[in-house]
Amino acid sequence: MNLWKVAIRHYTHHPWQILLSVIGIALGVAVVVAIDLANSSASKAFELSSTAVTGAATHQIVGGPDHIDEQLYSTLRAQAGLELIAPIVEGYGQFSTEQLPEGPTLHILGVDIFADMNFRTHIGNTFGSLDVVEFLTNPKAAILLDTTAAQYGLALGDEFYMTVRGIKYLFETVGLVRTEDSMNQQALQTIVIVDIATAQEILGMQGRLSQIDVQLPEGEAESIKQRILSHLPENASLVSANARTHALSQLSNAFQTNLTALSLLALFVGLFLIYNTMIFSVIQRREILGYLRTLGVTRSEIFKLIYVEAGIIGLIATVLGVFIGILLGSGLLHLVTRTINDLYFVVTVNELNISNGSIIKGMILGMAATLAAVFIPAYEATKSTTRNAFSRSAMEISFLRTMKVSSWVGYVLLLVGLSILYLLSDSLPASFAALFIIVLGFALLVPIMTLALLKMLTPLMRALFGELGNIFTRGVLTSFSRSGVAITALSIAVATSIGVTVMIDSFRNSVVVWLDATLQADIYVAPDGIASDLNKGGLSMVWVDRFKQIEEIKDIGVSRRVQIYTKDELVQILAVNMPRRSFSKFRIIEGDQENAMNDFFDNDAVLISESFAFHHKLTVADHLMLPTDQGEHLFKIAGVYTDYGSERGVVAMNRKTYLRYWNDKSISSLAVYVKRDDNIATVMKKMQEIVDKELANPYKLVKEQRLLIRSNEVLREGSIRIFDRTFAVTQVLRLLAIIVAFVGILSALMAIHIEKSREIALLRTIGLTPRQVWFVISGESGLIGGLAGILAIPLGLALAAILIVVINRRSFGWSMDITLEPMVLFQSVFLAVVAALLAGAFPAARISRVQPADALREE
């Protein structure tokens, strides 16, 4: 009990020490929890939405890019005698009302109201008087979740709009779904239920179905499956409902894994803050601990005391960090969701899903980090004796002795980390583990490198600042057990900033080069819609005929981008019709450019993107099996090309090849080539006039479809904006790591300068003015920041190399050139110095005002 009184008295007299350590640990935990909650919320929203669409289906019949002929459904019912099947037509559209011109993206679900009762209970849960006849015959009829309708001010009979493929459709709310289950509410909040005929009309799928849901009851599953397979055409297949959902959800896994790893770096920086706090607490109490040892307190009791202290501080900080993480997660959720929508699939998340798993994970990581970081301070506390209790030099000597041993451990860890990267060449988790091992190894080497660098800088400090420069240089050395840890924490945070910045700059530069090569046409045309809705088509060929009337246009290429289902995954196909001179848009990195071009245009060969080749372990010597409308076909791989548009990769083929094997004449976009560059604006104006004229024609051949007519330059800028949005969350994580380091260095500088208040007082008594004292303390702080910034450069460059060459390669299959701007290194060193000076401003102002007599007085 007496030991606890000693601990309580110590922290009562030093409340700032607890406060800073709690803030630092809490921020580290908060970042991890926030990212985990944002990732899990996005994944949960997709899972719930998929569950709402899948319902009680165990399997689904899916087709190729042109989906499934609706006659197959009739055949399965009439000839195969199947009753537990239901047709589905689905897609996405932008919701809007008169009061809300641009609303969220909602999932359109077209159902057969009678067959659907066996799969989804949504319609059965409607209240109000749902007129089934009206639902079947009114092309505007739609059903919404009651809370969704209330959110947008809609009641039964009210109207709203859905914009699909650039065409705006009017709907009427004829039914509202009511459910008390919160999970069902989340699942249904983004779904608009319409009759299947209505869905076919607005999604441009007349006579086609997205899928046919199937229930295979246990005991009869195999026999029914064989009956289904015997009636399926070549372009259709029976897949597990769960497997299909899983294939979609896997698309964003690497992106979310990268965010999790970056968030752990912030917690890793927090480890040094915990260590610094507890080691300083031990140093402050070395006299008391020495007396306690003399009075009979055992080493074990002191070890337990320090450990329990740290555990209590860590628990308080971790709980606080979880709450901060929940608040932070709400902000990061928007960034994460926006990136997933831009790159992978459409998911709408209206609120953060606070899961017990994320909270428990944050609690475990926070407590584990605290208890791991406090081991050395607790061990040091057990060595306190009356002989060394009054000697701070004993602590410094012990630290220097330990530093030599830890340096060798650092070399070993670097070797282990590099060996893991080399030996486990395909494992992404192993790559991240190696990254953290290398960072830890480097951290253990920072103190010894700091001493070497400090000896080199000492003459410069003396030359620049005279004797005062000597004083603050020695100040860093005499308190190296604390300043060394502060330098380590700040250098790792700054190194993280360097590594992430170089990675983003390299990636951005590679994307710019790729866009310059890829976007060879002068003007691009596509229906207005959702970027990640890859199966959207609907661009009428009428526009090709109309635009060809413009004499300034030299050529028009068409493309179709779709996803097809294979046995295990989704495969993205890009079918293009373009002039041979534009084949250079494919930057062939494996295979011969000339041979690849000839095979592409003349021999039904395909090109695969670098990421597709990486994930599927394919080369130009291989062939690729794809399910087509004529059955499975083995395609020759003519080349591997650079592409940063899809993480899982793309299979590109000539449109003639595509039409030969798939019965899909839809097009997704047009590429317009102009005869003269100075005519681009004129041509775009003429194209828009043609669109306006066609849509105003009462005998128009196409619906009132909004088209995006964009120049090469505008499309390139839009692509770069999406890229920058993708890394917005990464930039936030980098900033948070710096904030954690800032709190750590503030804590360290407060500790160092308060502990040295007697030394500062002696300097005052021999003639130093308060201003000179402030200068000495600020100089010491700036020197610590400068040392941390300089030492961060090699680790930052190493991190960049690992992130670019290893992590990104194993995550996405992309290779890129490293782009290093020298200004990035200068800015990072400057950031470290400014952070240290800001952190040292308060202790400098405080110590410089202390009267010498007060500081010299014995407690």
Secondary structure, 3 states (H helix, E strand, C coil): CHHHHHHHHHHHHCHHHHHHHHHHHHHHHHHHHHHHHHHHHHHHHHHHHHHHHHCCCCEEEECECCEEECHHHHHHHHCCCCCCEEEEEEEEEEEECCCCCCCCEEEEEEECCCHHHHCCCCHHHEECCCCHHHHHHCCCEEEEEHHHHHHCCCCCCCEEEEEECCEEEEEEEEEEECCCCHHHHHHHCCEEEEEHHHHHHHCCCCCEECEEEECCCCCCHHHHHHHHHHHCCCCCEEEEHHHHHHHHHHHHHHHHHHHHHHHHHHHHHHHHHHHHHHHHHHHHCHHHHHHHHHCCCCHHHHHHHHHHHHHHHHHHHHHHHHHHHHHHHHHHHHHHHHHHHHHCCCCCCCCCCCCHHHHHHHHHHHHHHHHHHCHHHHHHHHCCCCCCCCCHHHHHHHHHHHHHHHHHHHHHHHHHHHHHHHHCCCCHHHHHHHHHHHHHHHHHHHHHHHHHHHHHHHHHHHHHHHHHHHHHHHHHHHCHHHHHHHHHHHHHHHHHHHHHHHHHHHHHHHHHHHHHHHCCCCEEEEECCCCCCCCCCCCCCHHHHHHCCCCCEEEEEEEEEEEEECCCCEEEEEEEECCHHHHHHCCEEECCHHHHHHHHHHCCCEEEEHHHHHHHCCCCCCEEEEEECCEEEEEEEEEEECCCCCCCCEEEEEHHHHHHHCCCCCCCEEEEEECCHHHHHHHHHHHHHHHHHHHHCCCCCCCCECEEEEEHHHHHHHHHHHHHHHCHHHHHHHHHHHHHHHHHHHHHHHHHHHHCHHHHHHHHHCCCCHHHHHHHHHHHHHHHHHHHHHHHHHHHHHHHHHHHHHHHHHHHCCCCCCCCCHHHHHHHHHHHHHHHHHHHHHHHHHHHCCCHHHHHCCC
